[in-house]
């Protein structure tokens, strides 16, 4: 397919482009980005992008596809459809599947299935330890050569500092990023929401911010000790953000991400025992939200990821203590970024695209997140000003566990193009 995108407001942070341009795509590759491009041929599809934003397809470096093992919640086919609907063209899926992604055969299964039924690029994340049990390192080198984009025991912290130290050393050898889920289990065990006035009011056991902050501090020290890079997942507290800010100034090789729910919601969202607002780390205070936004603004937080975590309705429609943690995020993340970060002028649209596309690609070391000539044509076209009301019944994910049901948000995905193939056209999944 040959595609000519005309007169779009092209935002490509990798190439410092923020202006009106045309883009010509042929054989799945971006052939040219320029002004007033003119290509002849009846086989060219022309897209009028006037007044729309044209950007590199979003790269979600932290999500859960539940495949293999829990396909009743999500699978690679439905998960990639949901991602495409949200303008996401590349996703990195976490290893807490059943079985855990700690073996080459599981990596090959995911890559093969994604190639056959997926509609976006899928990059598996391997486990740090075998079975994510925190006791013995997985075969990091074999996982890397099989095609993982990083390693993590996400969902389970690596509590043994000696094992984490060894993981950082091995990962550095194989040029693989360690993605750390920072939590002290002894401080969070049994907790359901953030520890504070809301947990007291609801009579629920809370999780103190120290459970995250202490673990972040430990990993900063370890990364500095072995001079290795580390990436901190789903930062949610003011304390963690400040620790990372100081570590960067101190020269530690550290990057981090947050998620839209940590800059758009507070612990108040769980009032009424709303299990769709239950997650780990939990939603925090207004002060934490303000600190997360500040950390995004000043560059302390490098990337925005969804932590897309689908669950069956029965796993949420139960007592709060028993409800599973997590929310679906593919189809709301971009709109939340526009609504809560761009519209209030905390950051520019270019910075949002950078944190949702270019920086995740750079951190994971994958060849995405740019509109450079010769690169794969992974592109999203956005109507930044079009408002929509979130209707979870229209989600392409199997699961509907979102706290944003009924919210009116800014920004709509008009086109999603993956490898030169249109997978979302005029807002409708093809």
Steps between C-alpha positions, in 0.01 A plus 500: 500500500617851411369775727541877481412688818439863409524823701519346846656669800795260525650455845817290504709572811781269384562732204385820673214543251192697608349649185265433208640232269399221264609138542530245221491128585586214265540129573455562871787749516504877543653615172484875543396771744477841338299799387255486210577141402339391174488135397302366206328164479155351530629263767581780745260557787501863600414599857402859568656575840443875498437619854607162641816391680715239325746329733704182540277217619492482878728248674362350821794357689292344779186296445346159573355283224419200727611265222593221561295373789222752569343557162156537657618851604689594185704342223748620242232556237261704716779678683664621181163613363443701817848650468444598136172669592697716743765597243756258642705326229756319719455336839730330749313228688598412855603145597245419773320259270431133573760365446729795568707632209823353636569259215584534132198290397259748661672792325470317168133421566417868561697621197345237273144565616548875474622461142197287413211675676636826642443835333780693675865422578545285812825491698506248788665591830680205660507417869792597722473182704374153419125486552528859630557336838796722585731210582706423189585712198333407173728433203526864406732451205278239336194718553677796342604302194144364471377857465391644835510879527588502869465300820267548797321306772222759478224431747759350733795698632846341504541523875848345528751781432775252406280353226408845372868600500587191294208568265628852436849369426378228262253730328776756440708229333217421259393865453158427647298735718394391848149627577440503873167468679589692817314378805589378848257209550527511878360855489231438237376150586127498568459859383228595257535877445728787595549540874332822612171663578308312229621158615405591857157625392430183299642266761752354254861410571726754335834489320740770612699690237813376677440156347590650161750761611726259691516259207580781256779619730649149516499460122663839451782396733543166320501658153763747613709229665526289182486795256209346314178647360167437670143597418242557773146396411173683581630776729213620720641693798652843555781333694594262218497785248733708717737208556524441125550872435795507741642176360503643149685808623746265670573325169315175565387327179133504587182551302140467610139498389166590647147419386205724413309402815779639718468850350121503456350324805544509876409252772157664508412295191456190718236665722188288478725193485558546127709194415572637152723753675694231687855452375858446611664739569176649632363838405659758727425847639447832323852599608641188331307574180641854495851361556461248216384776264798713604735205439352455151538871434865527610609178328553288810240258365615385159204302370127446535378139483153355548560198728197361309375231739179331382286299744175310463195675647471234774851587618394860557133458591573372852609615845766772477763296686454209259491702178809470279726798433511683171308681226484489121683792344572471128192687380510793745872574552551751221180689578591513868840644411340768285228580755709507818844605374475686168174692542602644842835599340716281721678369188479548124347251260851433372618406849202269548582319173863480606409334829250263339700404190863604460621459860347155559665384176833643606483348849417154366744528210240426233500665158172689537371843599613704200376617161846495341523404133580132461328401823192281535182700444352481850287812524208641696277785379321684780220752523623672814189714545228241449340404830363157578320338787660176619268206430664183632254284306667625183849395611667241278658337805325194642498677836326823596656580839552873462441773761446751217157374397289804411793746502510755219854522363680701232662335201393226262704258291397539135753270332743238624748372243728206581776408256321694229173317557195698612351325805281788622325714240283799593498382858377150415709185538544342156 
